[in-house]
Amino acid sequence: MIRRSRLRPVGDVAAADWVVARVGPFGSGVGAFVPHGFEAYARILHPASASDESPVTWAEVAAWSGRVVHPRVQFRALATPASDVRAAKPWEEEPDPGVLPPATLAALCEVLARHTTSGDRCWFCVWDGYESTSDGRATLTFTSEEGDGQPEPGLLPPEFPSGIVDGPRVELPERSYLLLEGPLDAAGEVAMSLSPQSPNVFWPEDRAWCVATEIDLDSTYLGGTAALVADVLADERLEAVPVEVTDPVWEDSDEVNR
């Protein structure tokens, strides 16, 4: 079955120049993925999963281990019991790195939509190292760059048109990305054919916010207004904590649960 995404690959990556200019060096913390200069920042914790594949929050893991969820929390430190624990652990699989689950992404986009005037035009970066799936799931066809709305035979990710494949990338520290354009509510359509369930970096035309899911991390980071971050933190569908743009993000960053 062929499903056409509303996301359109574009060869001119100038729309990402402001992101490139405002992120810091790789390894410099939250600001290596999300541009500096926003009023506030938040971190969305990707859920673990139980044996029945239901989501398990980090708070549930902390309740089992006796550890603490905090802005710099790291899952493996959180999941190490502080003392002898007799109860079975509530999760089977650790959170997936580089992937914001579809339901979480949809919930996030609902919140983001309330904090931009250009939700109909957003930009989505997808790491160029992903491979398409071969397990029989739906195949994705992109709209042609000419904008005539017609799918073009053979334009199946990652087999983009030669002008895209051989063209410039959005170059962020240690990562190269393809650039797509489309409405905010099409963010989940990246997952129809590519491995990720979510784009790696995305923002609206008015630059009101920016969201980043680094391929090696089990959290998604965003920057925006204080009102946006407050809404993200208050949404019960999102397990989120406030962070600073300078906060470290790697596995050894959890000084509380270490």
Summary of the structure (lengths in Angstrom):
residues: 258
radius of gyration: 18.6
end to end distance: 48.1
largest distance: 63.0
contacts: 821
relative contact order: 0.28
helix: 24%
strand: 22%
